[in-house]
């Protein structure tokens, strides 16, 4: 018989959303017919677990860029920090110590981590749409659909 996971109620709330950085460069030449099909997006994340305060902080960063005259040119950057309060966080993580004595926390089950990453990324998508609403990129650029597992791997 397979091992049954412990089931209990989890209370989750997004308690803070802070835009740490936003940059848009409208000077980029987007007249090339292929521009909106060839730009690239880099996605980065940083995750911090504060078990004492039952919080998880996720910082997501998105960089839109293209190459002009063989030179990388960034034209949009967005960096946002999200804080989630999760009760009971202590029951959802295991503490581990590496060979150097540094302690870290590992989620016993990745479902909750995937859920909050998806929530943060979707919220970031909305923030980007709002931030671009008065630029020439309005309704032209969006964050790509990303499997949250891949986003977490970029940490």
N, C-alpha and C positions, 0 to 999 in steps of 0.2 A: 504494500500500500504506500503511495507517495506521501512524503512528509507534508503535512498541512501547515500553511503559513498562519502566523498569529494574525487575527483579524480584530481591529479595534477602530473606533472613530478617530478621524484626524480632522482637526480644525485648521483651515488654511485661509489666510488673508494676505492680500498684497497691501502692505502698509505704507510703502513709499515708492515713488517713481521720480527720479531726478535726471534731467538731461545734463550730462556733464560736458558735452561738446557737440556743437553743430556748426558745420561749415558747408556752404554751397558756393560754387564758383560758376556764375552764369556766363562768364567770359568764354567758356569752352565752345568750340565750334561743333555744333550738333547738326549742321546742315547736310552733312554726308548722309545719304539715304540709308546707309548701313549702320549708322552710329548706335541706334537703339537696339540693334541686334548683336552688337559686338562688344559693348562695354562689359566689364568684369566687376564682381563684387567679392571682397574679402570679408569674412566674418570671424570675429574673435570673441571669446568669453572668458570671464574669470568668476570663479565660484568660491565663496567663503561661507563656512558653517560656524555659527556662533551658538553652540549647544546650550550654554549657560542662559542666554536670553531667548532661546528657541527661535532663532532667526537664521535665514539664509539670504545672503546678498549675492545677486548675479549682476555682473556688469557685461553688457553686450555692446559690441562695437562693429559698425558696418562702414566699409570704405568702398565707394564706387570709383572706378578708374577706367581709363582707356589708354591707348598708346597713340601719340601724335608725333610724327617724325621720329619714330622708334624710341620715344621717350615716354615713360610712365607718367600720366597726368591724372592726379586725383581731383575729382570735381564735387564730390559730396562725402562728408564724414559725419557720422552720428554715433555718439557714445552715451549710453543710458544705464543708470544703476537702478536696480529693483530690489526692494527688501520684502521678504515674505516672513510672516509669523506663522509657525507651524507647531501645533500642540497635539500630541506630545513628541517633540523632536527627539528627545533622549531615547525613546523607545524605537526610533526608526533608524538609528545609526549605531555603528560599532566603533569604538576607539581603537586605533592602531598606532604602534610606535615603530618607526623605522630604525635601521642599524645605528643612526646618528642620534637617536633619542628624541627625534622630532615626532610629536603626536599629531595625528590627523584623524578625521572621521570618514567612515565609509558607510554609504547607505546599504542597509540590509536588503532592500528591494528598490530597484531603479524606477518603478512606476511613478512615485511621487516626484522624484527629481525630473523625470521626463515631462510630467504635467506642469511643474512650475517653469521649466525652461520654455515649454510651448506657450504658456501664458505670457511670459516676459517677451518672447519673440513676436507674438501676435500684437502685443501692446506697442512694441517698438515699430511695427509696421504702421500702426495707426498714427504714431507720433511723426513718422517720416512723411506720411501723406499730408498731415496738417502742416508740417514745416515747409513742405514744397508747394503749398497751395498758392503762394504768391510769387512763384518762380517760373521760369520757362519750362521747368521739368514737371509742372502740374499734370497729373494723369498720364505721365509718360514713363516714370521710373517707380519700381516697386521692389521691395525685398523679395528675393526668390523664396519659393517654398522649399523648406529644408527639413529633413528628418531630424528631430531633436537629438537623437543618438549621435549623429554626425556633428552637430553643433557642440555637444558636450565633449566630443573627442578633440575638438580644436583647442581645448583648455590648455 
